[in-house]
Amino acid sequence: MTIADRIQNASYGPTARNFDGLILLGYAAFAVLAVVAIYLAAAGSGMTGGDVVAAAVMP
């Protein structure tokens, strides 16, 4: 019967941290930087305003 007993890992619960907010903040910052990079790259000569808006909205 001792084989059936599970070893409890007491260190798992208290040391588990919640990094969900930081991960979502990182994704949001990356998305903003990507949209700005697309906007700046599309703002070259020969591009109309509509083309720039389309490039920024639909990456």
N, C-alpha and C positions, 0 to 999 in steps of 0.2 A: 504494500500500500504506500510505501514511502516514495516509490517511483511516480505515482500519480499526483503527488503534491507538487505544485508549481513553486518555483522560487520567485519570490516577490522582489522586484527591483524598486526599492524605495527611493532611489535617487532620480528616477525618471520624472515623477510628478512635479516636485518643486523646482527642478532645474529647467523644465520646458518653458521657453519664453515665447511671447506673442509678438512676432515680427510682421504680422499681416499689414499693419498700417504703414510701416516703412517700405515694404515691398510695393504696395499700391502707390505710395508717393513716388517711388522710383519709376514705376511704369508711367505715371502721369507726367513726370518731368521728362522722361524720354520721349513721350508722345508730343509734348510741347516743342522740344528741341527738333524733332523730326519735321513738324509742320513749319517751323521757322526756317529750317534748312531748305525745305522744298520751296518755300516762298522766296527766299533769297536766290536760290538757284534758278528759279523760273522768271525772275525779274530782269532778265537780260534784254538786249536789244532785239527788236522784232516780235516781242511778246505783247499782246494786247491785255487790257485789264481783265477781260473775261477768262483768258487763258491762265493768268496768274491765280485768279479765284478758283478756277476748276482744279488747278494743280495743288492748291493748298487744301481744298475741301476733300478731294478724292485722291489720296496718296496711293 
